[in-house]
């Protein structure tokens, strides 16, 4: 927020911010995640700037599903944009390689759709209601097992309309960035029903757009990212695999403290955040790398129609890296606030 203030001093960009008490402290206090009033207010904002989430005092999944995934679904933020870039000189695995991968992760379906549960002896049925911007889906699951046993399940679901708009966005994005192809990552050799349909739709869209389309299995993609990251531009990937591959990508580019993301709804409110969690082991120690949060702000500026200011912020960030003004995770000796001070100094020098 201090960096945004500095940009506002230097340019035509200006903003008003409303702060929301959404997080673990409030949940621990009164079991509140996100209220209907907050959802309604946030829907009227130009953008949402989201901090890291997670707390070891809260059971895993409660905050992630009840806040982050709930907001992505409620605001139909169906694209998760996660850049993976070589921020020299802090690229530990590919020090001499320049790469700039644009991961487009489908953000509201797949195995993160929330269709999971357990079937126990005597109660071998489940009913689930899934609400998305495109549809309301009512699912009924009924089973019988011999001999009786307990089963846990998580169902991955893709809708045709959901894949179509995902593909449309991917090819449009690739064209805007000057990329001549889209790489679609999946596991269609095993999960052939959902990813088979996805491949068919992407191929049809590629033919319509006259653009190249490459298919990659997710395991092969993980290896290729380490061997030849420079060969990828726009990469489209389903929700679960996208979550995993972009963490790998962040580490490839210097660590989780370098990874930013945008949860995009082109016709609605979008949300921007670092991809990392809250790092409770170093909370309050001034060790957290602010780069990811600052890059999320850079992405927000571009989405809001301030590309010049976004470029100013990225220039200040890359300059600070070259100066060695970094936190301990990148080998530096500065605190979180000291790195931010350096970035602001760079902004004001532009």
Buried (B, 14 or more C-beta within 10 A) or exposed (E): EBBBBBBEEBBEBEBEEEEEEBBBEBBEEEEEBBEEEBEEEBEEBEBBBBEBBBBEEBEEEBBBBBBBBBBBBBBBBBBBBBBBBBBBEBBEEBEEEEBBBBBBBBBBBBBBBBBBBEBEEEEBEBEBEBEBBBEEBEEEBEEEEEEEEEEEEEBBBBBEEBBBBBBBBBBBBBBEEEBEBBBBBBBBEEBEEBBEBBBEBBBEBBEEBEBEBEBBBBEEBBEBBEEEBEEBBBBBBBBBBBBEBBBBBBBBBBBBBBBBBBBBBBEEBBBBBBBBEBBEEBEEEBBBBBBBBBBBBBBBBBBBEBEEBBBBBBBBBBBBBEEBBBBBBBEBEBBBEBBBBBBBBBBEEE
